[in-house]
Amino acid sequence: MAEPAIAVAVLAAGSSQRFGARDKLAQSLHGAALGEHAVRAIPRDDFAKAWVIASQAGHLCEPAWRANGLEVAVNNAAHAGMGTSLALAAALAGEAGCAGLLIALADMPFVPRRHFRSLRARFAQGAPIAVSATHDARMPPAIFDAAHFGDLQRARGDQGARALLHQGVVVPCPAQWLIDIDTPAALEQAERSPPK
């Protein structure tokens, strides 16, 4: 039996208010733009469809996103919070007839390829939601089956899919993998860390 078609969406439309005036995803980390790292780690051949959800077309990272096999989908409502990007991703996955959707964040540069594959494997074993976790914290990347696309499309504000994450089957991983870059200080700290 063929495995179900799974989509992946990398959310890259945040306002990055804590980062200041600079475009966070365009900042250099280990010789590449921050916004390129998550996309490069995704095992693209494992997913039937793949998108980066951006706030506008023409981002500095767009050539790298496309070179890694991801389409760019523009979220014209990005100013209203992450929930709108989740909603767009779920709508795209539903329109494509996918059985599941993996959500990743463009500002999480240290998630390795093997963890994306672990999430997909746990989903294939029957978990309707498979979520990354370290200690008691549950967060993306996470994968949702199509039964939850409606819930994702109703996500609002910056809370996104938090309630759904608490329903998920945990795929544990080291805290280092789930670091997100929200401030210049966090970027400086990440630059001092060895690349994954």
PANUPA-400275 format. One record per residue (C-alpha): x, y, z; residue number from 1; residue in one letter; chain. Coordinates in Angstrom, 1 decimal. Example, Ala and Ser with C-alpha at 12.3 -4.5 7.8 and 13.67 -1.06 7.14 Angstrom:
<nodes>
px, py, pz, num, residu, chaine
12.3, -4.5, 7.8, 1, A, A
13.7, -1.1, 7.1, 2, S, A
</nodes>
This chain:
<nodes>
px, py, pz, num, residu, chaine
0.0, 0.0, 0.0, 1, M, A
1.3, 3.4, -0.9, 2, A, A
2.0, 5.9, 1.9, 3, E, A
-0.5, 8.7, 2.2, 4, P, A
0.5, 12.0, 0.5, 5, A, A
1.8, 14.5, 3.1, 6, I, A
2.5, 18.2, 2.6, 7, A, A
4.9, 20.4, 4.4, 8, V, A
4.6, 24.2, 5.0, 9, A, A
7.4, 26.4, 6.5, 10, V, A
5.9, 29.5, 8.1, 11, L, A
8.0, 32.5, 7.2, 12, A, A
5.5, 35.4, 7.4, 13, A, A
5.9, 36.6, 11.0, 14, G, A
6.4, 40.3, 11.8, 15, S, A
9.6, 39.6, 13.9, 16, S, A
8.8, 42.6, 16.2, 17, Q, A
11.2, 41.4, 18.8, 18, R, A
14.0, 41.4, 16.3, 19, F, A
13.8, 45.1, 15.5, 20, G, A
13.8, 46.8, 12.1, 21, A, A
16.0, 44.3, 10.3, 22, R, A
14.5, 41.3, 8.4, 23, D, A
15.3, 38.5, 10.7, 24, K, A
15.2, 35.7, 8.1, 25, L, A
17.7, 37.6, 5.9, 26, A, A
20.3, 37.7, 8.7, 27, Q, A
23.4, 35.5, 8.3, 28, S, A
23.8, 32.4, 10.4, 29, L, A
26.7, 30.0, 9.7, 30, H, A
27.2, 31.4, 6.2, 31, G, A
23.6, 31.3, 5.0, 32, A, A
20.5, 33.4, 5.6, 33, A, A
18.6, 32.3, 8.7, 34, L, A
15.5, 31.7, 6.6, 35, G, A
17.3, 29.1, 4.5, 36, E, A
18.3, 26.6, 7.2, 37, H, A
14.9, 25.0, 8.0, 38, A, A
14.1, 24.6, 4.3, 39, V, A
17.5, 22.9, 3.6, 40, R, A
16.9, 20.4, 6.4, 41, A, A
13.5, 19.3, 5.1, 42, I, A
13.7, 16.0, 3.2, 43, P, A
11.7, 17.3, 0.3, 44, R, A
11.4, 14.0, -1.4, 45, D, A
9.4, 12.7, 1.6, 46, D, A
6.6, 15.2, 0.9, 47, F, A
4.1, 15.4, -1.9, 48, A, A
3.7, 19.2, -1.7, 49, K, A
5.8, 21.8, -0.1, 50, A, A
5.3, 25.6, 0.5, 51, W, A
6.9, 28.5, 2.3, 52, V, A
4.2, 30.8, 3.7, 53, I, A
5.6, 34.3, 3.3, 54, A, A
4.2, 37.8, 3.9, 55, S, A
5.1, 39.0, 0.4, 56, Q, A
6.8, 37.8, -2.8, 57, A, A
10.4, 38.5, -3.6, 58, G, A
12.0, 37.7, -0.2, 59, H, A
15.8, 37.4, -0.2, 60, L, A
15.5, 33.7, 0.7, 61, C, A
13.1, 33.0, -2.1, 62, E, A
15.7, 31.7, -4.6, 63, P, A
16.9, 29.2, -2.0, 64, A, A
13.4, 28.2, -1.0, 65, W, A
12.6, 27.4, -4.6, 66, R, A
15.9, 25.7, -5.3, 67, A, A
15.0, 23.3, -2.4, 68, N, A
11.7, 22.5, -4.1, 69, G, A
9.3, 24.6, -2.1, 70, L, A
6.7, 26.9, -3.7, 71, E, A
6.1, 30.3, -2.1, 72, V, A
2.6, 31.1, -1.0, 73, A, A
1.9, 34.7, 0.0, 74, V, A
-0.2, 35.3, 3.1, 75, N, A
-1.8, 38.7, 2.6, 76, N, A
-3.2, 38.6, 6.1, 77, A, A
0.1, 37.9, 7.8, 78, A, A
-0.3, 41.1, 9.9, 79, H, A
-3.1, 39.4, 11.8, 80, A, A
-0.8, 36.7, 13.3, 81, G, A
0.6, 33.2, 12.8, 82, M, A
-2.9, 31.7, 12.8, 83, G, A
-3.5, 33.1, 9.3, 84, T, A
-0.4, 31.3, 8.0, 85, S, A
-1.5, 28.1, 9.5, 86, L, A
-5.0, 28.6, 7.9, 87, A, A
-3.4, 29.2, 4.5, 88, L, A
-1.2, 26.2, 4.8, 89, A, A
-4.1, 23.9, 5.8, 90, A, A
-6.2, 25.3, 3.0, 91, A, A
-3.4, 24.5, 0.5, 92, L, A
-2.9, 21.0, 1.8, 93, A, A
-6.7, 20.4, 1.7, 94, G, A
-6.9, 21.6, -1.9, 95, E, A
-4.0, 19.3, -2.8, 96, A, A
-5.9, 16.3, -1.3, 97, G, A
-3.1, 15.6, 1.2, 98, C, A
-3.7, 13.3, 4.1, 99, A, A
-1.4, 15.3, 6.5, 100, G, A
0.5, 18.5, 6.9, 101, L, A
3.8, 19.1, 8.6, 102, L, A
4.2, 22.6, 9.9, 103, I, A
7.8, 23.9, 10.5, 104, A, A
9.0, 27.4, 11.4, 105, L, A
11.5, 29.3, 9.3, 106, A, A
13.2, 30.8, 12.4, 107, D, A
14.1, 27.3, 13.8, 108, M, A
17.4, 26.6, 12.1, 109, P, A
18.6, 23.6, 14.2, 110, F, A
16.0, 21.0, 13.4, 111, V, A
17.8, 18.2, 11.7, 112, P, A
16.6, 16.2, 8.7, 113, R, A
16.3, 13.1, 10.8, 114, R, A
13.8, 14.7, 13.2, 115, H, A
11.5, 15.7, 10.3, 116, F, A
11.6, 12.0, 9.2, 117, R, A
10.9, 10.9, 12.8, 118, S, A
7.7, 13.0, 12.9, 119, L, A
6.6, 11.6, 9.5, 120, R, A
7.3, 8.1, 10.7, 121, A, A
5.3, 8.5, 13.8, 122, R, A
2.4, 9.9, 11.8, 123, F, A
2.6, 6.9, 9.4, 124, A, A
2.3, 4.7, 12.5, 125, Q, A
-1.2, 6.2, 13.2, 126, G, A
-0.6, 9.3, 15.3, 127, A, A
-3.2, 11.9, 14.1, 128, P, A
-0.9, 14.6, 15.5, 129, I, A
2.8, 14.1, 16.0, 130, A, A
4.5, 17.0, 17.9, 131, V, A
8.1, 17.8, 18.8, 132, S, A
8.8, 18.1, 22.5, 133, A, A
11.6, 18.7, 24.9, 134, T, A
10.8, 18.2, 28.6, 135, H, A
7.2, 19.5, 29.0, 136, D, A
7.3, 22.0, 26.1, 137, A, A
5.4, 21.0, 22.9, 138, R, A
6.0, 22.9, 19.8, 139, M, A
6.6, 22.8, 16.0, 140, P, A
7.6, 21.1, 13.9, 141, P, A
4.4, 19.1, 14.1, 142, A, A
2.4, 17.0, 11.7, 143, I, A
-1.4, 17.0, 11.6, 144, F, A
-3.8, 14.7, 9.8, 145, D, A
-6.4, 16.0, 7.4, 146, A, A
-9.1, 15.7, 10.0, 147, A, A
-7.5, 18.7, 11.7, 148, H, A
-7.2, 20.9, 8.7, 149, F, A
-10.5, 22.6, 9.6, 150, G, A
-9.2, 23.4, 13.1, 151, D, A
-6.0, 24.8, 11.6, 152, L, A
-8.0, 26.9, 9.2, 153, Q, A
-9.9, 28.4, 12.2, 154, R, A
-6.6, 29.3, 14.0, 155, A, A
-6.5, 32.9, 15.1, 156, R, A
-3.8, 35.4, 16.2, 157, G, A
-0.4, 34.2, 17.4, 158, D, A
-1.7, 31.2, 19.4, 159, Q, A
-1.9, 29.2, 16.2, 160, G, A
-2.3, 25.5, 16.9, 161, A, A
-1.3, 25.5, 20.5, 162, R, A
-4.4, 23.6, 21.7, 163, A, A
-3.9, 21.0, 19.0, 164, L, A
-0.2, 20.5, 20.0, 165, L, A
-1.3, 19.4, 23.5, 166, H, A
-3.4, 16.6, 21.9, 167, Q, A
-0.4, 15.3, 19.9, 168, G, A
1.8, 12.2, 20.3, 169, V, A
5.2, 13.4, 21.4, 170, V, A
8.3, 12.8, 19.4, 171, V, A
11.0, 13.8, 21.9, 172, P, A
14.1, 15.7, 20.8, 173, C, A
17.0, 17.7, 22.4, 174, P, A
16.1, 21.3, 23.4, 175, A, A
18.9, 22.5, 21.1, 176, Q, A
16.9, 21.4, 18.0, 177, W, A
13.9, 23.5, 19.0, 178, L, A
15.6, 26.8, 19.5, 179, I, A
13.9, 29.6, 17.6, 180, D, A
15.6, 32.9, 16.8, 181, I, A
13.5, 35.8, 18.0, 182, D, A
16.0, 38.5, 19.0, 183, T, A
19.4, 39.7, 17.8, 184, P, A
20.9, 38.3, 21.0, 185, A, A
19.5, 34.8, 20.1, 186, A, A
21.0, 35.1, 16.7, 187, L, A
24.4, 36.0, 18.2, 188, E, A
24.2, 33.0, 20.5, 189, Q, A
23.2, 30.7, 17.6, 190, A, A
26.1, 32.0, 15.6, 191, E, A
28.4, 30.8, 18.4, 192, R, A
26.9, 27.4, 18.3, 193, S, A
28.2, 24.7, 16.0, 194, P, A
26.1, 24.2, 12.9, 195, P, A
23.9, 21.1, 12.9, 196, K, A
</nodes>
